[in-house]
Amino acid sequence: MTDKCLWFPHIENGDDRTALIDSDQILSYSGLSARVNRVVGGLLDGADSLYEERVGFLYPASFDYAALIIGVVAAGGVAVPLSVHASADELAHCLSVTGVKRLVLPDTLRSEALNDVCAGLAITQLAIDALPSAVAPDAWPIRSEQGALVVFTSGTTGKPKGVVHTVASISAMVTSLIAAWGWLEDDAIPLFLPLHHVHGIVNILLCALWRGATVHLYARFDPECVSRAVAEDRFSVFMAVPTIYVKLIAYLKTVSDTECDRITEGFANMRLTVSGSAACPVSLFEAWEALTSQRFLERYGMTELGMALSNPYTGERRPGHVGQPLPGVMVKRVDESGAEVMDPATPGELAVRSPTVFREYWGDPEATRAAFSEGWFLTGDIAVLEDGAYRILGRASIDIIKSGGYKLSALEIEATLLEHPSVIEVAVIGVPDDEWGEIVAAAIVLDAPTEEAALIAFSREKMSGYKVPRKWVVTDALPRNALGKVTKPALRAWF
């Protein structure tokens, strides 16, 4: 058994301070404590522990979601939060991989397709209100080494894998970020990101609730609604993916000068704005600072390890860079043979040792073994070190293009193309070529008609000829996942 105060102390010591706000409904920490204990008691129903039973749940950002993400673990189980926007096939994959036997969800999210999936996997569907009315034990059956959370990878390079984090690794993630980013009890933050990925779950919801701060819940991102709250100075911290900031800038162009000033002043009044989960173009960094006087705090992390690198909360934040290792995190770069890369300017794969690293891919020991080398987790991300700060060049399997003996960074080429005044979105990939091995190809979204010849001429002025895309596709939108990351494997068929 573990003392409750070691798992979300502000919930155990609940008081009347506000934990969660959902539209016009407010839940205090004492109210959240009661909901968590309702989940713990109902799931245990007199048993000693769930002994790492995987409990799936399908809830949007809500009071019930918060009670489940904490309560399942407090009962000794493993929380499996699922996307409310996932298809039946996607849910079937996640549920079958983890062996979930109980799926908690509201009646509004039940469907005939989901019923068929659950019937085929012998899964019982129930709502929180349908849990047995059993009293939670005085001491939660929770252990630091127990599995606590399964979060699925983004699936940008294959079928999503179930990443298992323990109570210890989640606690390490949360306490590290609270210290590094200066979380305060009187902080308030909006939450509109997907709640089946680490960014929304850990960086926002769990950090805030662990620290005793307030989270404003949004079912989805609505620039008008969120901007209105920003103008009213409701938030002190703001975290989002680059796509969200692009949408906010676009929204600001549609409002009056007076309203734009109110919104940008609201952002300027915040103590911290963070961008992550995808590369932030330098042009976006600079545009946001010009509008709001806020310099993004960019950071680097993965589903498997939470956050590993971060620009400083106090100090220089360099656009295009993701900073230095967080406290307790060890980072090195290795080449294709596994040898450490010592030259800062030579690209190398990031390898990480940290108390935040995951335990395993659920049910996939082969993939788990392949992910580590002598205790170091191999991220698959390629980086260089510039004046003490890491710069990510991209995924080894997707964003590093091997063309004519050169190793090219797709992210670097994308950043250059975004400097063109007509290019508003771009994704660069390598496509097979008999002569060069791979050639550079670009899918772009334009806000004004532009000839391919003009794009090529612009590119040749800005970068070496071997980096200039040889194939171009103009599109209305790029394929993206729930976190706004471009799903580059889907682009290969375009070329």
Helices and strands as residue ranges (DSSP letters): G 4-6, H 9-12, E 18-22, E 25-28, H 29-44, E 54-57, H 63-74, E 78-81, H 88-98, E 102-104, G 107-109, H 112-120, E 124-126, G 128-130, E 147-152, E 162-166, H 167-180, E 188-191, H 198-198, I 199-206, H 207-211, E 214-217, H 223-231, E 237-240, H 242-252, H 257-268, E 272-275, H 282-292, E 297-302, E 306-310, E 324-325, E 330-334, E 348-353, E 360-361, H 365-370, E 372-373, E 376-386, E 389-395, E 400-403, E 406-409, H 410-417, E 423-433, E 437-446, H 452-462, G 465-467, E 471-474, G 488-494
